[in-house]
Amino acid sequence: MPRPSRKPPPSPRRVAVVIEASNAYARGLLAGIHRHVREHEPWTIFLQEHGRGAPPLEPLARWQGDGVIARIETEAVARALDTLRRRQPLAIVDVSAGRLLDGVPYVETDDEAIARLAAEHFVERDFRHFAFLGDDRFRWSSNRHAAFVSALGDLGRTVSLFDRKTVRGVGRGMDDDQAIERWLLGLPKPLGLFACYDIRGRQALDACRRAGIAVPDEVAVLGVDDDELLCGLSSPPLSSVIPDSAGAGRLAATLLERLMRGEPLEAEEWLLPPLGIATRQSSDVLAIDDPLVVAAVRFIRDRACTGIKVQDVVREIGTSRRILDARFAARVGHTAHEEITRQQFRRVEQLLVETALPLATIAERCGFRHAEYMTVAFTRRHGTPPSRWRSQRRR
């Protein structure tokens, strides 16, 4: 009796990935895509080596496949992909903020959330003067600048923007590094400087070193991307906002899979919030003119999750509770007890987003005796219980 014929297995999807691997963010995107492929149906990947912003080379123009994940940051790349999709049915997901190709969904880190986190980082350290060092080639840099200005504007603060055309004394023969150095020398201190990404942050640190500007005491510098090698080899080591680049890559791959199946998407814009800040020496400072308060804040930030009380801070600093509270309120704007609580809940938020730990374990690690108390206090602060807050952030 003849055996029934079996359907041959479907061929793997053919997917082109047009992302350079020259920086930490791009490598994070690739890691997220790889994780999706490893956990789902395999793809046949076409990955072409090219520099950042450069157009795809000739092999992509001849490629035939089902889908593309691309970082579309130049008109040349947009034109190449538009030509490709006109020749064949093709699903495309963009992992850039450029929005240079119509009709495709894009996945990006939330630039507004990144900038607001940077503003909070400097405000918590009591800075009064702020600056932004951007890169006008990229739309995400402009987005971060606008959001940084908005976040600080809500507090009545202004932001100085680097623009070599307006820096006093900059001549035609002066390069960008020299112009940044001259710009920094003319700004009021102490200064919190937000660089649009780590490469610009390193440029700022180099300019400070040449100009004899103390980092972080006169200028504190914060970048974006948390490129561990770049940040670690900077002098001093560079603080940086940690984007969820792997999450963006994984989400882009998930959306592409849906598009290749013919499923409609409910949105074109998909934004992922940052994971936090890796604080290193370049911004590990408090712009407070009271050494007693500085010492108290450092002690609290180091020990908040060990269950310390205000009396422990008083004992460590060698003062009275009355004096500590008065000077703390005058310099920081809230009490030492509130600072302990703020640091505890910051750690709670980090563990909720970055781990799958149960609430009881998170409560223990953050210095709360009972998970129930942590849940009630968290809900009071955020307007939603920690479990729901976790699921919303992860979505």
KOLZA-939200 format. One line per field, with one value per residue: residue number from 1; x, y, z of N, C-alpha, C in turn. Coordinates in steps of 0.2 Angstrom, whole numbers, plus 5000, padded with zeros to 4 digits. Layout:
BEGIN
i <- (NUM_...)
nxx <- (X_...)
nyy <- (Y_...)
nzz <- (Z_...)
caxx <- (X_...)
cayy <- (Y_...)
cazz <- (Z_...)
cxx <- (X_...)
cyy <- (Y_...)
czz <- (Z_...)
END
This chain:
BEGIN
i <- (1_2_3_4_5_6_7_8_9_10_11_12_13_14_15_16_17_18_19_20_21_22_23_24_25_26_27_28_29_30_31_32_33_34_35_36_37_38_39_40_41_42_43_44_45_46_47_48_49_50_51_52_53_54_55_56_57_58_59_60_61_62_63_64_65_66_67_68_69_70_71_72_73_74_75_76_77_78_79_80_81_82_83_84_85_86_87_88_89_90_91_92_93_94_95_96_97_98_99_100_101_102_103_104_105_106_107_108_109_110_111_112_113_114_115_116_117_118_119_120_121_122_123_124_125_126_127_128_129_130_131_132_133_134_135_136_137_138_139_140_141_142_143_144_145_146_147_148_149_150_151_152_153_154_155_156_157_158_159_160_161_162_163_164_165_166_167_168_169_170_171_172_173_174_175_176_177_178_179_180_181_182_183_184_185_186_187_188_189_190_191_192_193_194_195_196_197_198_199_200_201_202_203_204_205_206_207_208_209_210_211_212_213_214_215_216_217_218_219_220_221_222_223_224_225_226_227_228_229_230_231_232_233_234_235_236_237_238_239_240_241_242_243_244_245_246_247_248_249_250_251_252_253_254_255_256_257_258_259_260_261_262_263_264_265_266_267_268_269_270_271_272_273_274_275_276_277_278_279_280_281_282_283_284_285_286_287_288_289_290_291_292_293_294_295_296_297_298_299_300_301_302_303_304_305_306_307_308_309_310_311_312_313_314_315_316_317_318_319_320_321_322_323_324_325_326_327_328_329_330_331_332_333_334_335_336_337_338_339_340_341_342_343_344_345_346_347_348_349_350_351_352_353_354_355_356_357_358_359_360_361_362_363_364_365_366_367_368_369_370_371_372_373_374_375_376_377_378_379_380_381_382_383_384_385_386_387_388_389_390_391_392_393_394_395)
nxx <- (5004_5003_5012_5006_5009_5020_5020_5032_5044_5041_5051_5065_5062_5069_5079_5085_5097_5101_5111_5124_5139_5146_5145_5140_5126_5121_5126_5119_5106_5108_5110_5098_5090_5096_5093_5079_5078_5084_5075_5064_5056_5068_5078_5085_5098_5104_5117_5125_5141_5144_5148_5143_5128_5131_5126_5118_5128_5131_5128_5116_5106_5104_5098_5085_5071_5061_5060_5066_5076_5081_5093_5089_5096_5100_5096_5101_5101_5088_5082_5088_5082_5069_5068_5071_5059_5050_5052_5049_5038_5039_5043_5047_5055_5060_5074_5078_5077_5075_5065_5064_5059_5043_5028_5032_5034_5043_5055_5062_5073_5066_5067_5063_5061_5074_5081_5074_5077_5091_5090_5085_5095_5105_5098_5096_5108_5109_5113_5114_5116_5116_5120_5120_5127_5126_5123_5121_5118_5109_5092_5088_5096_5092_5079_5082_5089_5078_5069_5077_5078_5065_5062_5070_5066_5053_5057_5061_5074_5087_5096_5112_5116_5128_5134_5144_5145_5140_5149_5160_5175_5178_5187_5188_5198_5197_5195_5181_5184_5192_5183_5173_5180_5183_5169_5165_5174_5168_5156_5145_5149_5146_5143_5131_5133_5125_5128_5124_5126_5138_5151_5151_5151_5163_5171_5168_5174_5188_5190_5188_5199_5210_5207_5209_5198_5190_5183_5172_5169_5168_5163_5151_5148_5137_5133_5125_5121_5129_5141_5152_5166_5171_5166_5173_5186_5187_5193_5190_5181_5166_5149_5133_5118_5108_5102_5088_5093_5095_5082_5075_5080_5075_5061_5059_5062_5051_5040_5043_5042_5028_5023_5028_5020_5008_5001_4992_4999_4996_5001_5013_5024_5035_5041_5054_5058_5072_5084_5090_5103_5121_5131_5146_5163_5163_5151_5149_5145_5141_5133_5133_5136_5138_5147_5143_5130_5133_5141_5131_5122_5129_5132_5119_5115_5124_5120_5106_5098_5100_5093_5094_5091_5087_5094_5105_5112_5114_5123_5134_5138_5140_5133_5118_5101_5092_5100_5104_5092_5088_5099_5099_5086_5087_5097_5094_5081_5072_5069_5081_5076_5066_5075_5082_5071_5068_5079_5078_5066_5070_5079_5070_5062_5071_5074_5062_5060_5072_5073_5065_5062_5053_5041_5043_5056_5062_5058_5065_5078_5079_5078_5066_5055_5044_5035_5022_5021_5030_5023_5011_5016_5023_5013_5006_5015_5016_5004_5000_5000_5015_5017_5008_5014_5026_5023_5017_5029_5037_5030)
nyy <- (4994_5011_5024_5039_5054_5066_5083_5094_5102_5120_5132_5141_5158_5172_5184_5200_5209_5225_5233_5241_5235_5244_5250_5250_5251_5246_5233_5228_5228_5218_5207_5206_5202_5190_5183_5182_5174_5162_5157_5155_5152_5147_5158_5162_5172_5187_5197_5211_5219_5235_5253_5265_5273_5272_5268_5252_5240_5233_5219_5218_5225_5215_5205_5194_5191_5189_5198_5213_5220_5236_5249_5264_5278_5287_5296_5289_5275_5273_5275_5264_5253_5256_5255_5241_5236_5239_5231_5218_5209_5214_5214_5226_5233_5246_5252_5264_5281_5290_5290_5290_5282_5279_5272_5260_5251_5257_5254_5260_5266_5276_5292_5303_5298_5294_5307_5313_5305_5308_5321_5321_5314_5324_5334_5328_5328_5341_5351_5367_5372_5368_5358_5353_5342_5338_5329_5334_5326_5316_5312_5307_5313_5326_5324_5320_5332_5341_5335_5335_5349_5352_5345_5351_5364_5363_5364_5377_5379_5382_5377_5375_5374_5366_5374_5377_5388_5399_5400_5409_5416_5406_5400_5398_5388_5380_5365_5353_5348_5357_5368_5363_5363_5377_5381_5375_5381_5393_5392_5393_5386_5374_5362_5352_5341_5334_5322_5317_5304_5291_5293_5306_5310_5306_5314_5326_5324_5323_5336_5343_5339_5344_5358_5360_5358_5352_5336_5326_5338_5351_5350_5339_5324_5315_5301_5292_5275_5266_5260_5248_5247_5259_5268_5264_5265_5279_5294_5303_5287_5285_5290_5283_5283_5268_5260_5250_5241_5228_5223_5231_5226_5213_5215_5221_5210_5202_5209_5210_5196_5195_5203_5197_5186_5191_5198_5212_5227_5236_5248_5261_5266_5261_5261_5259_5261_5267_5257_5261_5270_5269_5273_5281_5288_5300_5307_5306_5314_5327_5342_5351_5363_5360_5350_5341_5337_5332_5321_5314_5310_5302_5291_5287_5283_5273_5263_5262_5251_5242_5243_5254_5267_5284_5288_5280_5287_5299_5295_5290_5302_5310_5320_5329_5324_5335_5345_5338_5336_5349_5355_5346_5348_5361_5361_5350_5349_5340_5328_5318_5305_5304_5303_5291_5283_5286_5281_5267_5264_5267_5256_5246_5248_5246_5232_5227_5229_5223_5210_5194_5192_5187_5197_5197_5193_5205_5215_5211_5212_5226_5232_5232_5226_5218_5212_5216_5228_5235_5234_5242_5254_5257_5257_5268_5278_5277_5275_5263_5245_5236_5224_5226_5238_5233_5224_5233_5241_5231_5228)
nzz <- (5000_4995_5003_5011_5003_5009_5014_5009_5020_5024_5016_5024_5029_5020_5025_5025_5034_5037_5044_5052_5061_5069_5082_5099_5101_5088_5088_5099_5093_5083_5091_5098_5087_5083_5094_5093_5081_5085_5094_5087_5071_5060_5050_5034_5033_5026_5028_5027_5026_5030_5032_5044_5040_5027_5010_5005_4997_4981_4980_4988_4980_4970_4978_4982_4992_5007_5018_5026_5039_5043_5047_5043_5039_5030_5015_5004_5008_5010_4997_4990_4997_4994_4980_4980_4986_4977_4966_4971_4982_4998_5015_5027_5041_5050_5060_5064_5069_5059_5049_5035_5025_5018_5025_5032_5047_5062_5074_5089_5102_5115_5113_5120_5133_5136_5137_5147_5158_5158_5161_5174_5181_5182_5189_5201_5206_5209_5200_5191_5179_5162_5147_5130_5119_5103_5088_5072_5061_5063_5067_5079_5088_5088_5092_5106_5111_5110_5119_5131_5133_5135_5147_5157_5155_5161_5174_5175_5170_5158_5143_5136_5119_5109_5095_5082_5074_5082_5092_5101_5094_5086_5072_5054_5051_5063_5070_5075_5088_5094_5094_5102_5114_5116_5117_5129_5138_5139_5146_5160_5177_5190_5178_5170_5157_5143_5132_5115_5111_5116_5109_5106_5120_5124_5116_5123_5135_5132_5127_5139_5146_5139_5140_5154_5162_5176_5178_5187_5193_5189_5176_5173_5164_5153_5143_5129_5126_5132_5129_5134_5132_5126_5135_5147_5143_5142_5149_5163_5166_5157_5161_5156_5148_5147_5133_5127_5117_5112_5115_5106_5094_5095_5095_5083_5075_5078_5074_5060_5057_5059_5049_5037_5037_5033_5042_5049_5057_5072_5074_5068_5075_5087_5102_5114_5131_5140_5150_5161_5170_5168_5180_5180_5183_5177_5180_5193_5205_5216_5214_5225_5238_5251_5261_5271_5268_5255_5259_5266_5256_5248_5256_5258_5245_5243_5253_5254_5251_5260_5271_5280_5292_5295_5307_5306_5296_5302_5312_5305_5298_5309_5315_5321_5320_5318_5313_5301_5294_5292_5284_5274_5268_5264_5254_5245_5244_5249_5263_5272_5275_5264_5253_5256_5253_5240_5233_5236_5229_5217_5214_5215_5204_5194_5196_5193_5179_5173_5178_5182_5195_5209_5218_5232_5233_5227_5236_5248_5243_5241_5254_5261_5273_5272_5258_5255_5261_5253_5241_5243_5246_5234_5225_5229_5226_5212_5206_5202_5204_5207_5200_5189_5184_5180_5169_5160_5157_5151_5140)
caxx <- (5000_5008_5012_5003_5014_5021_5021_5039_5044_5042_5058_5066_5061_5075_5079_5091_5098_5105_5113_5132_5141_5152_5145_5137_5119_5120_5127_5113_5101_5109_5110_5091_5088_5099_5089_5072_5079_5086_5069_5058_5057_5075_5078_5091_5100_5109_5120_5130_5145_5144_5149_5137_5125_5133_5121_5120_5132_5128_5125_5109_5102_5102_5096_5078_5069_5055_5059_5072_5077_5086_5094_5088_5098_5102_5092_5103_5099_5080_5081_5090_5077_5062_5069_5070_5052_5046_5054_5046_5034_5044_5041_5052_5055_5065_5076_5081_5072_5076_5058_5065_5055_5036_5024_5035_5035_5050_5057_5067_5073_5062_5072_5061_5062_5081_5082_5071_5081_5097_5089_5084_5102_5109_5095_5097_5115_5109_5116_5109_5118_5115_5122_5119_5132_5123_5126_5115_5117_5104_5086_5087_5100_5088_5074_5085_5090_5072_5066_5081_5077_5058_5062_5073_5062_5048_5060_5064_5081_5089_5101_5116_5117_5134_5134_5151_5144_5139_5154_5164_5182_5180_5189_5187_5202_5197_5191_5176_5187_5194_5177_5170_5184_5181_5162_5165_5177_5164_5149_5145_5150_5147_5139_5129_5133_5122_5130_5118_5129_5145_5156_5151_5153_5171_5174_5168_5179_5194_5190_5189_5206_5214_5206_5210_5192_5189_5178_5166_5168_5166_5158_5149_5147_5133_5132_5120_5122_5133_5147_5157_5173_5172_5165_5178_5193_5187_5196_5188_5176_5160_5143_5130_5111_5107_5096_5086_5095_5093_5075_5073_5081_5070_5054_5059_5061_5045_5036_5044_5039_5021_5022_5029_5014_5003_4997_4992_5001_4992_5005_5019_5029_5036_5047_5056_5061_5079_5085_5093_5110_5127_5135_5153_5166_5162_5145_5147_5147_5135_5135_5131_5141_5138_5150_5139_5125_5136_5143_5125_5119_5133_5131_5112_5115_5128_5117_5099_5094_5102_5088_5097_5087_5090_5098_5111_5115_5116_5128_5139_5140_5143_5129_5111_5095_5089_5104_5104_5086_5088_5103_5096_5080_5089_5101_5092_5074_5068_5072_5085_5071_5064_5081_5082_5065_5069_5084_5075_5061_5074_5081_5064_5060_5076_5073_5055_5061_5077_5073_5059_5062_5046_5040_5045_5063_5064_5057_5071_5084_5078_5078_5059_5054_5038_5033_5015_5022_5033_5018_5007_5020_5025_5006_5005_5020_5016_4997_4998_5004_5022_5016_5005_5019_5031_5020_5017_5035_5040_5026)
cayy <- (5000_5017_5029_5045_5059_5071_5090_5096_5108_5126_5135_5147_5165_5175_5191_5204_5214_5231_5236_5241_5233_5248_5253_5245_5250_5242_5226_5226_5227_5212_5202_5205_5199_5184_5179_5180_5169_5156_5155_5155_5148_5149_5163_5163_5179_5191_5202_5214_5223_5242_5258_5268_5278_5271_5264_5245_5239_5230_5213_5219_5227_5209_5200_5192_5188_5190_5204_5217_5224_5240_5255_5269_5284_5291_5295_5283_5269_5273_5274_5257_5249_5258_5251_5234_5234_5240_5225_5212_5209_5214_5217_5230_5236_5251_5252_5271_5287_5295_5290_5291_5277_5279_5265_5255_5252_5258_5252_5264_5268_5281_5297_5307_5295_5294_5313_5315_5301_5312_5328_5318_5312_5330_5338_5325_5330_5348_5355_5372_5374_5362_5359_5347_5341_5334_5327_5336_5321_5311_5314_5305_5318_5332_5322_5320_5338_5344_5332_5337_5356_5352_5342_5356_5369_5362_5366_5384_5379_5383_5372_5378_5369_5367_5376_5380_5395_5404_5400_5415_5415_5400_5402_5393_5382_5377_5359_5352_5347_5364_5372_5361_5365_5384_5382_5373_5386_5399_5390_5393_5380_5368_5361_5345_5340_5328_5321_5313_5297_5290_5296_5314_5311_5305_5321_5332_5323_5325_5344_5346_5337_5349_5364_5360_5358_5346_5332_5329_5343_5357_5348_5331_5322_5309_5299_5287_5269_5262_5256_5247_5248_5266_5272_5261_5268_5286_5297_5297_5283_5289_5288_5283_5280_5261_5259_5243_5240_5221_5223_5234_5221_5207_5217_5222_5204_5199_5213_5207_5190_5196_5206_5192_5181_5195_5201_5219_5230_5241_5255_5262_5268_5256_5265_5256_5265_5265_5252_5265_5274_5266_5279_5281_5293_5307_5311_5304_5320_5331_5350_5354_5367_5358_5344_5337_5334_5327_5314_5310_5308_5297_5286_5284_5280_5266_5259_5263_5245_5238_5244_5259_5272_5291_5288_5277_5292_5303_5292_5290_5309_5314_5326_5328_5323_5341_5348_5335_5338_5356_5356_5342_5351_5368_5360_5345_5350_5335_5325_5312_5299_5303_5301_5284_5280_5287_5276_5260_5263_5267_5250_5242_5249_5243_5225_5225_5229_5220_5203_5191_5190_5188_5203_5196_5194_5212_5218_5209_5215_5233_5234_5232_5219_5214_5213_5219_5236_5238_5235_5247_5261_5257_5259_5275_5282_5276_5275_5256_5240_5234_5219_5229_5242_5228_5221_5239_5243_5226_5229)
cazz <- (5000_4995_5009_5009_5002_5015_5012_5011_5025_5021_5016_5029_5027_5018_5028_5024_5039_5034_5051_5053_5068_5071_5088_5104_5100_5082_5090_5103_5089_5080_5097_5099_5081_5084_5099_5090_5076_5089_5098_5083_5065_5057_5044_5030_5035_5022_5032_5023_5030_5027_5037_5047_5035_5020_5006_5004_4991_4975_4982_4991_4974_4967_4982_4982_4999_5010_5023_5028_5045_5041_5050_5037_5042_5025_5009_4999_5010_5009_4990_4989_4999_4990_4974_4981_4987_4971_4962_4974_4988_5003_5022_5029_5047_5051_5067_5065_5070_5053_5046_5028_5020_5020_5025_5036_5054_5064_5081_5091_5109_5117_5114_5126_5140_5137_5138_5154_5162_5159_5165_5181_5183_5183_5194_5207_5208_5211_5195_5190_5173_5158_5140_5126_5114_5098_5081_5068_5056_5065_5069_5086_5092_5088_5097_5113_5113_5111_5125_5137_5134_5138_5154_5161_5155_5166_5181_5174_5168_5151_5141_5131_5114_5105_5088_5081_5071_5087_5098_5101_5093_5082_5065_5049_5052_5069_5070_5080_5095_5096_5095_5108_5120_5117_5120_5136_5143_5140_5149_5168_5180_5188_5172_5168_5150_5141_5125_5112_5112_5119_5105_5108_5127_5124_5114_5128_5140_5129_5127_5146_5148_5135_5143_5161_5166_5181_5177_5186_5198_5185_5171_5173_5157_5152_5136_5128_5123_5137_5126_5139_5130_5124_5142_5151_5141_5142_5155_5167_5163_5155_5163_5150_5148_5144_5129_5127_5110_5111_5115_5100_5089_5096_5094_5076_5071_5079_5069_5053_5056_5058_5042_5032_5038_5031_5048_5050_5063_5074_5075_5064_5079_5092_5106_5120_5136_5142_5155_5167_5168_5171_5183_5181_5187_5173_5182_5200_5209_5218_5214_5232_5241_5258_5262_5276_5264_5250_5262_5268_5250_5245_5261_5257_5239_5244_5258_5255_5250_5266_5277_5284_5294_5295_5312_5303_5292_5307_5316_5300_5297_5315_5317_5324_5316_5317_5308_5295_5291_5290_5279_5268_5265_5261_5248_5241_5243_5253_5269_5271_5274_5257_5249_5256_5250_5233_5231_5237_5224_5210_5213_5214_5197_5190_5196_5190_5172_5171_5180_5183_5202_5212_5222_5239_5233_5226_5243_5252_5240_5241_5260_5264_5277_5269_5251_5256_5262_5247_5236_5245_5245_5227_5221_5231_5222_5204_5204_5199_5208_5204_5195_5183_5181_5177_5163_5156_5155_5147_5133)
cxx <- (5004_5007_5010_5009_5014_5022_5029_5039_5045_5049_5059_5065_5068_5074_5085_5092_5103_5107_5121_5133_5146_5151_5140_5129_5117_5121_5122_5107_5102_5109_5102_5088_5090_5095_5082_5073_5080_5080_5063_5060_5064_5074_5085_5093_5105_5111_5126_5134_5145_5145_5142_5134_5126_5127_5123_5124_5128_5125_5117_5104_5100_5099_5088_5076_5062_5054_5066_5071_5083_5087_5094_5090_5100_5097_5094_5101_5091_5079_5083_5084_5070_5063_5068_5063_5048_5046_5050_5042_5039_5042_5047_5051_5061_5067_5080_5075_5072_5069_5059_5062_5048_5033_5027_5035_5042_5050_5063_5067_5069_5066_5070_5062_5070_5083_5080_5075_5088_5096_5088_5091_5106_5105_5095_5103_5115_5112_5111_5111_5118_5117_5121_5124_5129_5126_5120_5114_5111_5098_5085_5091_5096_5082_5076_5086_5083_5069_5070_5079_5070_5058_5065_5069_5056_5050_5062_5071_5082_5095_5105_5117_5124_5132_5140_5150_5143_5144_5159_5172_5183_5181_5187_5191_5202_5192_5186_5179_5189_5188_5173_5173_5183_5174_5162_5168_5172_5157_5150_5146_5148_5141_5137_5128_5130_5124_5125_5120_5136_5151_5157_5153_5160_5174_5174_5173_5186_5195_5191_5196_5211_5214_5207_5204_5191_5183_5178_5164_5165_5161_5157_5146_5143_5132_5126_5123_5126_5137_5152_5164_5175_5171_5171_5185_5193_5191_5193_5182_5169_5154_5138_5123_5111_5101_5094_5087_5093_5086_5072_5074_5076_5063_5054_5058_5054_5040_5037_5041_5031_5019_5023_5024_5008_4998_4997_4995_4997_4995_5011_5025_5029_5042_5048_5060_5068_5079_5087_5099_5115_5131_5142_5156_5164_5156_5144_5149_5140_5137_5132_5137_5141_5141_5147_5134_5128_5138_5137_5122_5123_5132_5124_5112_5119_5124_5109_5095_5096_5098_5090_5091_5091_5095_5105_5115_5118_5123_5135_5142_5143_5139_5122_5106_5092_5093_5104_5098_5086_5092_5101_5091_5082_5093_5098_5084_5069_5072_5077_5081_5069_5069_5082_5077_5066_5074_5082_5070_5064_5076_5075_5062_5065_5075_5067_5056_5066_5077_5066_5058_5055_5046_5043_5053_5066_5063_5063_5077_5085_5077_5071_5058_5049_5036_5026_5016_5025_5027_5013_5010_5022_5018_5004_5009_5018_5009_4995_5002_5010_5021_5013_5010_5024_5029_5019_5024_5038_5036_5029)
cyy <- (5006_5021_5035_5050_5064_5078_5092_5102_5114_5129_5141_5153_5168_5182_5194_5209_5219_5235_5235_5238_5237_5251_5248_5245_5246_5235_5224_5224_5220_5206_5201_5201_5191_5180_5177_5174_5162_5153_5154_5151_5151_5154_5161_5170_5181_5197_5205_5219_5230_5247_5261_5274_5277_5267_5257_5244_5235_5224_5213_5221_5221_5204_5200_5189_5190_5196_5207_5220_5229_5246_5261_5276_5289_5290_5290_5276_5268_5272_5267_5253_5250_5254_5244_5232_5235_5234_5218_5213_5209_5217_5220_5233_5240_5252_5259_5276_5291_5295_5293_5287_5277_5272_5260_5256_5253_5257_5256_5265_5275_5287_5302_5305_5295_5301_5315_5311_5305_5318_5326_5317_5318_5334_5335_5326_5338_5353_5361_5375_5368_5364_5353_5347_5336_5332_5328_5331_5317_5314_5313_5310_5324_5330_5323_5327_5342_5342_5335_5345_5356_5350_5347_5362_5369_5364_5373_5384_5379_5378_5376_5373_5371_5368_5380_5387_5400_5404_5405_5413_5409_5402_5397_5387_5378_5371_5358_5351_5353_5368_5370_5363_5373_5385_5380_5378_5392_5398_5391_5386_5380_5366_5353_5345_5334_5327_5316_5306_5297_5293_5303_5315_5310_5311_5326_5330_5325_5333_5346_5345_5342_5356_5365_5360_5352_5343_5327_5335_5350_5356_5340_5329_5315_5307_5295_5281_5264_5257_5254_5249_5255_5270_5270_5264_5275_5288_5303_5293_5287_5286_5288_5280_5273_5260_5252_5241_5232_5220_5226_5229_5215_5209_5218_5215_5201_5203_5211_5201_5190_5199_5201_5186_5185_5198_5208_5221_5235_5248_5255_5263_5264_5259_5261_5261_5263_5260_5256_5269_5270_5272_5278_5287_5300_5311_5309_5309_5323_5338_5353_5357_5365_5351_5339_5333_5330_5320_5310_5307_5302_5290_5283_5280_5273_5261_5259_5256_5240_5238_5249_5264_5279_5291_5285_5282_5297_5301_5292_5297_5312_5320_5325_5327_5330_5345_5345_5336_5345_5358_5352_5346_5358_5366_5355_5346_5345_5332_5319_5305_5298_5301_5294_5280_5280_5282_5269_5259_5263_5260_5245_5242_5245_5235_5222_5224_5224_5212_5201_5189_5192_5194_5203_5196_5201_5216_5217_5213_5223_5236_5235_5225_5215_5217_5217_5227_5239_5239_5241_5254_5262_5260_5266_5280_5283_5276_5268_5251_5238_5229_5221_5234_5238_5226_5227_5241_5238_5226_5234)
czz <- (5000_5001_5006_5008_5007_5011_5014_5016_5021_5021_5021_5025_5025_5020_5027_5030_5037_5040_5051_5060_5071_5078_5093_5103_5094_5084_5094_5098_5086_5085_5098_5093_5081_5089_5097_5085_5080_5092_5094_5077_5062_5051_5040_5030_5029_5026_5029_5027_5026_5033_5039_5042_5028_5016_5005_4997_4986_4976_4984_4985_4970_4971_4981_4989_5001_5015_5024_5035_5043_5046_5045_5040_5036_5019_5004_5001_5009_5002_4988_4991_4996_4983_4974_4982_4981_4966_4964_4980_4994_5010_5024_5036_5048_5058_5068_5066_5064_5049_5038_5023_5023_5020_5028_5043_5057_5072_5083_5099_5110_5118_5120_5133_5141_5140_5145_5159_5164_5163_5173_5185_5186_5189_5200_5210_5210_5206_5193_5182_5168_5151_5137_5120_5109_5092_5076_5062_5057_5069_5077_5090_5093_5093_5104_5115_5114_5118_5132_5138_5138_5145_5159_5161_5160_5173_5180_5173_5160_5149_5135_5126_5110_5097_5086_5078_5076_5093_5096_5099_5089_5075_5061_5049_5058_5068_5075_5087_5098_5098_5101_5114_5121_5120_5127_5141_5144_5144_5157_5171_5187_5183_5171_5160_5147_5133_5122_5111_5114_5115_5106_5115_5128_5122_5119_5133_5138_5129_5134_5148_5145_5138_5150_5165_5170_5179_5183_5190_5194_5179_5172_5166_5157_5145_5135_5124_5127_5133_5131_5138_5129_5131_5146_5149_5141_5149_5157_5164_5163_5157_5156_5151_5144_5140_5129_5119_5108_5111_5109_5094_5089_5093_5086_5072_5072_5075_5062_5052_5055_5051_5036_5032_5035_5036_5048_5056_5065_5075_5070_5069_5085_5096_5112_5125_5138_5148_5162_5165_5172_5173_5184_5183_5183_5176_5190_5204_5211_5218_5219_5235_5249_5259_5266_5272_5258_5253_5264_5262_5248_5250_5259_5251_5239_5248_5258_5255_5255_5272_5282_5286_5294_5301_5310_5300_5297_5311_5311_5299_5303_5316_5320_5319_5314_5312_5301_5291_5288_5284_5273_5264_5261_5254_5243_5240_5246_5259_5267_5271_5267_5252_5250_5253_5242_5230_5231_5231_5217_5209_5212_5207_5192_5190_5193_5182_5170_5173_5181_5190_5205_5217_5229_5239_5232_5232_5247_5250_5241_5248_5264_5267_5275_5262_5251_5257_5256_5241_5237_5243_5237_5223_5223_5227_5214_5202_5201_5203_5204_5199_5188_5179_5177_5170_5158_5153_5150_5140_5129)
END
